């Protein structure tokens, strides 16, 4: 079992976010990559795109399916992980080390409503036990 | 990220518990709960499963497929009446791809017709259309002197697919498999079980076999495990429906509800060579005769994405000016070919090989080229 870093926050849609002052890094969780299977395509927004908390900002595709990415927070995209364009499978290998976008935060308080590592782990344990 | 939810009560094959034990991801398909892929932790995943079948061997539980037996003096006439291929050409021990048609020339289902004996045929049908197919066959063969039986629940059907399938299965059977040609069948002892139907058929565009064993859980699990064990030296992996779909799509094998359905006819689907108009009358023939005299409204084409994106089922196909001209029936990344491929229906005017079309992906027109199909053809032996 991969552990969920305690300095990240998480969404119920399985994104992680790591804050550093007024910027943040966003990716998808290990649970998400396991559920998706082989990831073959990442559709990330361009630098400068405004993202809005709770709205989709891109998608991740496995061989089988397309899954939307939901923004954990609002902000402006400052950087996109170009490596994932040619090697999307890196997310399968290291989901918590393979960030998708970096953003400047519109309102850092938005992070307070997200899940802690412990809460997220509890959440996926319940979701996985159907 | 949204992740698919678990599902309500579905039918389960006799190997369901075995799949779960192996950690397979289970999904609903045609009313059945089936493994879509096995976990990365044991070396599987759709891409690995797909590659195993192309380069070694993969094992599939396809017990959700249905089986209808027709036997008796009128069995051949009955099969001829309800299917479009010419079953009179089948020798005992031979099989053929065919389809059951509605009177208007569209599809009830596609089937493999096996000639088991002098007056005995087995139709292997799709999971999602089992009851519909059986009722159709029963109701449309009443005038013939033959018995129609629904045997779907009697068999656990296991597919052993890939260039090493013959070597694997030969370890477990006394039947001489090298004497069984593609689309022929035999009977033999498999894993100690006598008189097992072994057909050299499959849905992967690769060499392989499908075996039909008793459907009790204990026997099914024992045989499944013995096959995997015997396959270790060939790198055999269990494969789910995910790889089954990408494999069949590379080989342009139709899937009911996608490339064929009750609104698409034989000519549109491009299955002409399996439809024998010159044989005696069959259900759907008159409509097809008429349709043949008229220009096709749409035709099935192969697309390879040249722009960045993956075409998926039901995405729109656009011409170069952005006008909607058709739709994708099946699309996916092709793990062996390492391209993004799709099948689509478009008017024949857009079907020319080499021409450029677009697929609408999340509101964007992404370029695709019309390419020859099948996308993948297995290398001929010698």
Interface residues (C-beta under 8 A of the other chain):
Chain A: X11 X13 X14 X15 X28 X29 X31 X32 X34 X35 X36 X37 X38 X40 X41 X43 X59 X60 X61 X62 X63 X64 X65 X66 X67 X68 X69 X70 X92 X127 X130
Chain B: X1 X2 X3 X4 X5 X6 X25 X36 X37 X39 X40 X45 X46 X47 X50 X242 X245 X246 X309 X310 X312 X332 X333 X335 X362
